[in-house]
Amino acid sequence: MPWRVRLRRQTAIVTRWLHVYLSMVSFAVVLFFAVTGLTLNHPTWFAGQQRTVLHHGVADAALLKGATSDDVDRLGLVEMLRTREHMRGAVSDFRVEDQQVQISSRAPGYTADIFVDRDTGKYDITEVSSGLVAVMNDLHKGRDAGEPWGHLIDVSAILLTFVSLTGLVLIWFVYKRRVAGLLVALVGTAAMVGFYHWLVP
């Protein structure tokens, strides 16, 4: 068997194997981004899921007083709020002023804004939970999900790119449908570009 024929056959086998198993590995990823693409495009469908809760309490004075105006036990204060008030998410902002400490915590579909009076220790928390769909939408965008989740989005994008490219290579080996398949891909690409120029202001 000529080496070119062997190379073509081996390429087809490897490409088919990659396409099938990459498709299976990325099945959940494709489904997730497809569903959240729809929910992101229609945010009003789920607007009623948002829930706001107010919490009040008194922090330990030792966490707020120090030799200087900026001498606040930041870690201790945050851990106290997590334990006592079940605050979630990552701290996105921590401001220390003479009379007040302001803390913001963010997670997908969740925000918490805290104001602590340094003289009395009294604090007020405004906690907003936007529901499961908002969590999924924020995960789709990588918002407030942390750097590791951002890496996972990158890996997902690479997987989907390989699935698309291996599918394009595979159609090349299906001789009876090669021309039709490539024409359909070309028409689909042209339609997407056309819709962009036609529909987007």
VOLUM-743385 format. One record per residue: x, y, z of N, C-alpha, C in turn. Coordinates in steps of 0.02 Angstrom, whole numbers, plus 50000, padded with zeros to 5 digits. Last residue first. Layout:
REM residues N
XYZXYZXYZ;...
END
This chain:
REM residues 201
486875234750745486935241850727487655243950718;486655219050671487005222650724487105229950703;486025213650558485645214550619485995218850672;486925213450448486225215350438485885217350503;488155209250492488125215650456487405218150449;487745197050551488105202150590488035209050556;487195190050446486755192150501487085197550543;488395187950372487855191950345487385194450399;489095179350456489385185950440488845190650414;488185168650453488355171850517488645178850505;488195165450317487575167750348487715171350414;489505160950300489295167050265488655169850296;489425149350378489885154650395489685161250363;488455142150305488345143850375488785149550398;489115140650182488485144450185488345146650257;490185132550223490315139250195489695143650198;489515121250265489935124950313490065132050288;488945117650142488505119350199488895123350251;490115114750070489665120250048489205122450105;490595103750140490985109950140490575115950117;489545094650111489705096550180490095103050184;489615093549972489005096050003489145098550074;490915088249958490745094549927490135097649961;490805076050036491315081150048491105087950022;490025065050020489705070950051490195076750061;490825055549964490165056749934489845063049960;491985055450048492025057849978491345059649949;492485059650188491845056750167491725059250095;493595066750217493695059650201493045056150182;493125079250249493565078750191493655071450169;492495077650367492065078250308492485077550244;493595077850455493245071550442492825071950378;493945091350462494415086550431494055080150412;492825096150530492985098750463493455094050426;492965089350651492375088250610492485090550538;494135094950695494145087850678493535086050637;493675108150718494185106950667494205099550647;492725106350822492535109450758493025107650703;493525100750922492945097050898492735099750830;494455111150941494685104750914494105100550887;493585120650997493945122150935494175115750902;493205114351113492695115451062493015117250995;494445114451182494115108151165493615109051109;494645128251196495115124351157494805117751135;493575131351281493615134451215494085130551169;493935123951394493315122351358493335125151288;495095130751432495145123751411494525121651371;494505143051467495005142751413495065135651386;493705138951573493375141751514493865141451454;494715135551662494275130351638493895132651575;495255148051689495665143151654495235137551625;494175153251761494365156351697494805151751656;494245145351874493675144451828493815147651761;495435150651930495405143651906494825142351859;495045164351961495515162851907495485155551884;493285167551994493965165952012494385163951952;492035172151968492105164951977492825162951994;491605184651929491655183252002491745175852016;491185178551772491135184251818491145181851891;491175170051665491765170051708491765175551760;490055168851590490475174651577491115174651617;489545157051645489645157551572490135163151556;489395161051777489905156051761490055156151686;488325169751760488965172451781489535167551768;487345160251724487525165651678488205168651695;487285152351840487505149351777487725154751727;486775162151929487415158751943487705155851879;485555164751868486065170151871486755167251887;484945152551892485065154651822485595160151820;484825152152032485255147351997485425149651926;484845168852111484555162552088485045158352045;485395180052169485005180952107484745174452078;485535187652323485605181352287485135181452228;486295199852416485855198852358486015192252324;486375207652569486555201552533486045200352477;487025219652663486515218852610486745213152565;487335221752832487515217952772486905217852725;488035231952954487445230752912487685227152849;488675232153122488755231353050488075229953017;489465239753260488845237853227488965237353151;490565244753323490595237853299489975235553262;490685257853364490205253553400490265246153380;491745262753286491665264753355491225259853394;491645257753157492235256053196492175257953269;490335250053078490505256053116491085254353163;490345242652922490475241552993490685248253025;489465236152790489695242552819489755241552894;489515225752649489525226352722489795233152742;488715217152524489035223452541488955224652615;488755203552418488655205552488489045211952500;488035194252286488415199952309488255201252382;487895181552161487875183352232488295189552245;488145175452039487455176152061487375178552132;489755170852089489255170452035488545170652063;490215182952215490235176152188489725175952131;490975195052321490645193352259490745185952243;490925207652444491075200652428490655198652368;491595221952517491175219252464491405212152448;491615232552657491835226252627491335224252573;492185246152749491735243852695492025237652663;492185253552906492505248552863491985246252812;492335269952979491955264452948492395259752909;493055280653024492455278953060492125272453036;494195280752941494255282453012493655279953051;494155266052834494135273252845494155274552920;494595253652726494625255552797494655263152801;493895242252615494105249152626494065250752701;493985230052504494035230852578494325237752591;493295219952378493485226652399493475226952476;493065206752359493285210652300493505217652319;493185191352431493185198552446493475202352387;492145178852362492815181452372492765188952385;490755169952442491115173352389491815175652409;489675173152585490015168952535490445173252489;489235173352756489425177152697489825172752649;488675168752875488705164252816488825168152751;488775175752989488245177852942488235173652878;489805169153060489195171453094488625172853046;490785165552964490545160753014489865162853042;490975177152888490825170752854490515165752903;491275186352987490665187252947490475180852911;492495181053032491935181753078491275182353041;493265182452917493105175652941492535175852991;493345196552912493015192852858492815185852881;494045199053032493385201953020493005198152966;495255192253012494815190453067494105192953057;495775199152901495615192052896495125189952951;495895212252959495505211052898495295203652894;495955220553091496085213453078495645211253019;496645236453060496045232453067496235225253051;497335250353057497515244153093496885240253109;497185262653007497135257052959497265250252992;497425271253110496745271053082496645265253034;498415262453234498325267153179497625266353150;498245253353336498665259253349498575264553295;496505248453332497215247353328497595253753341;494945240053314495355245153345496085243353339;494265229053261494185235553228494645240953255;494335217753334494455217053263494505223853228;493955221353461494655219953450494825219353376;492575221853458492945228053456493685226953440;491675210853354492115211553412492535217853404;490155217553282490805214253277491205215353340;488465214753282488995218553313489635214553311;487205215753151487545212753207488075217453235;486075211453020486355216353066486685212753124;485615209152850485865206452913486145212152955;484395207452725484795211952766484985208452831;484255200852562484195199652634484655204452671;483425198652410483865203052450483725201952524;483385189052265483165189552335483675193652374;482805185552101483265189252145482955190152214;481895179952016482255175452062482695179152111;481315188051921480975187251985481335182952035;482025186851802482155192651845481855191851914;482005177751701482155175251768482285180951818;481725184251583481355178151598481435176051671;482635194451567481995196151599481585189851616;483715189351494483775190151567483115191551602;484035182051368483365183651392483365184351468;485325178951343485005183051293484305185251315;485625170251446485945176851445485595181651397;484915159151405484685162751465485005169651469;485675155351291484965157051285484725161151344;486905152651349486865157651295486155159951285;486565142351433486685148951463486725154451410;486435132051336485865134051378485965141051407;487745131851282487165132851238486565135351279;488555129351390488625135851357488055137151308;488075116251424488065121751472488085128551437;488315108751307487635109551332487575115551379;489715109651301489305112151246488595113551270;490035103351424490255110251410489815113351356;489545090551408489255094751461489435102151449;490395086451299489665086451294489345091151345;491745084951296491495091751298490735092151294;491885071151287492175074651344491865081651352;491255068851164490975066051225491235069651287;492115075751077491405077551080491085075051144;493275068651097493265075651118492545078151123;492865056551040492985056851112493035064051138;492625059950903492125056450943492245057551018;493815066350862493175069850857492655066650904;494795056550882494825062950919494145066350920;494355046850790494415045250862494415051550904;494455053950671493795051450693493805049950768;495835056150668495375061850670494685059750694;496315043050658496495047150716496005052950724;495755039350533495615035450594495745039650656;496295048850445495565048250452495385044650517;497655045850457497405052550476496655052350487;497675033050403497845034050474497595040750499;497335035950270496905031550310497035032650384;498405044150232497725046750229497255042550273;499475035350250499445041550288498735044350290;499155025450156499205023650227499145029850271;499255033250040498605030150058498595028350131;500595036450044500095041750045499415039050065;501255024350032501285027850097500775033450101;500335010849953500735017049950500705020850016;500424994050000500005000050000500445006250000;
END
